[in-house]
Amino acid sequence: MTRILAIGECMVEMAPTVLVDTYKMGFAGDTMNTAWYLRRLLGPDHQVDYFTAVGTDSASDQMLGFLEQAGIGTDHITRRADRTVGLYMVQLNNGERSFNYWRGQSAARTLAQDDTLLTNALKGADVAYFSGITIAILPEGDRARILAVLATFKAAGGTVVFDPNLRPKLWDSKEDMTCAIMQAAAVSSISLPSHEDEAEWFGDADSAATAARYAKAGARTVLVKNGPAEILIHADDTITTINPEKIDTVVDTTAAGDSFNAGYLAALLQGASETEAAVAGAVLAGKVIRSRGALVPQAT
Ligand code: ADP
């Protein structure tokens, strides 16, 4: 039995429908999207749990119901009467999607207030999965606490997997973001950055520079995604590249990176090589971006 614990924030999503001013309620969020795909890809000998905090209201009940129905373990989700879950709304303006968020006071922002909760949730886990968004939503002291727990987990033999998922709007300054991201990279075994974002905020000249920076920070494996361009795998001081399949009909790139990470990790956990796992990640992401929405059941 392999147990994976994904850590972060799941939000209520209100997405437009074909009916004017009518929105469909769903649930999404980067780390949850990856957990959702992992659950669908892995067999019953793998357990996928989610770690977050939610409220005690009906929206929170519905979110837990959604996770449970998806087969994602909710035993380590804290419930707080004083908060609720975050929400975002997708709007379509001439075919372009834009997002509005209401998440400033979400329960998930308190997920690392008590570090014994995460320590307990990681007992018996093999893999911890988190992202730059997981740490961006936390107060500074809590961020240090969560990284310390993950460092202990890694030191004890656990695998820590990190997607930097840079979101400058969630940070007070560029310096806060870049500094915290590299602190998170330092406690990670596998880092899964996307070159385009990294080049913008860290000034990396190419994917090899992105990989070298994360490897130097402490990751044994760095896999650098780059939209439709070449994927670079830096593992045990060797560099390999693969090309994702060319896709002419990209419908919606939401969750391209999240699904890629799930496809890659699921393959790795089932014994694939780094290169085979990267191919599996690209194949899944390729299917996901051919359809609308973050969670595409027919892709798995
Ligand atoms: P993120 O969503 O984190 O920004 P990327 O845009 O780098 O991540 O995409 C992640 C993966 O999704 C890529 O490595 C690739 O496999 C696939 N992908 C994304 N966009 C395209 C595209 N236009 N054509 C083909 N594959 C794509």
Boltz pocket constraint, residues with backbone or C-beta under 6 A from the ligand:
constraints:
  - pocket:
      binder: B
      contacts: [[A, 194], [A, 195], [A, 224], [A, 225], [A, 226], [A, 227], [A, 228], [A, 229], [A, 231], [A, 244], [A, 245], [A, 246], [A, 247], [A, 250], [A, 253], [A, 255], [A, 256], [A, 257], [A, 258], [A, 260], [A, 281], [A, 282], [A, 283], [A, 285], [A, 286], [A, 289]]
      max_distance: 6.0
